[in-house]
Amino acid sequence: MIKILKVQNFEIIKLPTLKRPFNLKYFHSVESTNDVATGFASRGCKPWTVIFAGEQTKGKGRLGRKWIC
C-alpha cells in the first residue's frame, strides 16, 4: 500500500516494498531539486531521503553543464 502524507507544500510518499527505509519527498514544481535537497540536509533530514519533482524551473547540470530537455 502506498501512503501519501501532505505536509505544507510537499508530499511524503512511503512505499513499503522498498528494501531501505527511503524517505521520499515529492514536489510538484521546484527551481532545483538539488537546492531543495541541500536545504533538507542542512536542517538534518533523515538518512535515505530522496527529493524528486514533477518539474524543475531552474535545474542545473553537474560541473556547470546546461540542463536541456
C-alpha positions as CSV (number, residue, x, y, z in Angstrom):
1,M,0.0,0.0,0.0
2,I,1.3,3.5,-0.9
3,K,0.8,6.2,1.7
4,I,0.9,9.8,0.7
5,L,1.2,12.4,3.5
6,K,0.8,16.0,2.6
7,V,2.9,18.4,4.7
8,Q,3.0,22.1,3.8
9,N,4.0,22.4,0.1
10,F,5.3,18.8,-0.4
11,E,4.1,15.3,-0.1
12,I,5.8,12.4,1.7
13,I,5.4,9.2,-0.1
14,K,6.1,5.9,1.7
15,L,6.4,2.7,-0.4
16,P,6.6,-0.4,1.8
17,T,8.1,-2.5,-1.0
18,L,11.4,-0.7,-0.9
19,K,14.2,-2.5,0.9
20,R,15.7,0.5,2.7
21,P,13.6,3.0,4.7
22,F,13.6,5.6,2.0
23,N,12.0,9.0,2.9
24,L,10.7,10.2,-0.5
25,K,9.7,13.8,-0.8
26,Y,7.8,14.9,-3.9
27,F,7.3,18.4,-5.1
28,H,5.0,19.4,-8.0
29,S,7.4,22.2,-9.0
30,V,10.8,23.4,-7.7
31,E,13.6,25.6,-9.0
32,S,16.2,22.9,-8.3
33,T,15.8,19.5,-6.6
34,N,19.5,19.8,-5.6
35,D,18.8,23.1,-3.8
36,V,15.8,21.6,-2.0
37,A,17.9,18.6,-1.0
38,T,20.7,20.9,0.3
39,G,18.1,22.7,2.4
40,F,16.8,19.4,3.9
41,A,20.4,18.2,4.6
42,S,21.3,21.4,6.3
43,R,18.3,21.0,8.6
44,G,19.3,17.4,9.4
45,C,16.9,15.3,7.3
46,K,16.6,11.5,7.8
47,P,19.0,9.2,6.1
48,W,17.9,7.8,2.7
49,T,15.9,11.0,1.9
50,V,15.2,11.3,-1.8
51,I,13.9,14.5,-3.4
52,F,12.1,14.4,-6.7
53,A,9.8,16.8,-8.6
54,G,7.4,16.8,-11.5
55,E,9.1,20.0,-12.8
56,Q,12.4,21.9,-12.3
57,T,12.3,25.5,-13.4
58,K,16.0,26.3,-12.8
59,G,17.6,22.9,-12.7
60,K,21.4,22.8,-13.1
61,G,23.6,20.2,-14.7
62,R,26.7,18.9,-12.9
63,L,30.0,20.7,-13.3
64,G,28.4,23.8,-14.8
65,R,26.8,21.9,-17.7
66,K,23.4,23.1,-19.0
67,W,20.3,21.1,-18.4
68,I,18.5,20.6,-21.7
69,C,15.3,18.7,-22.3
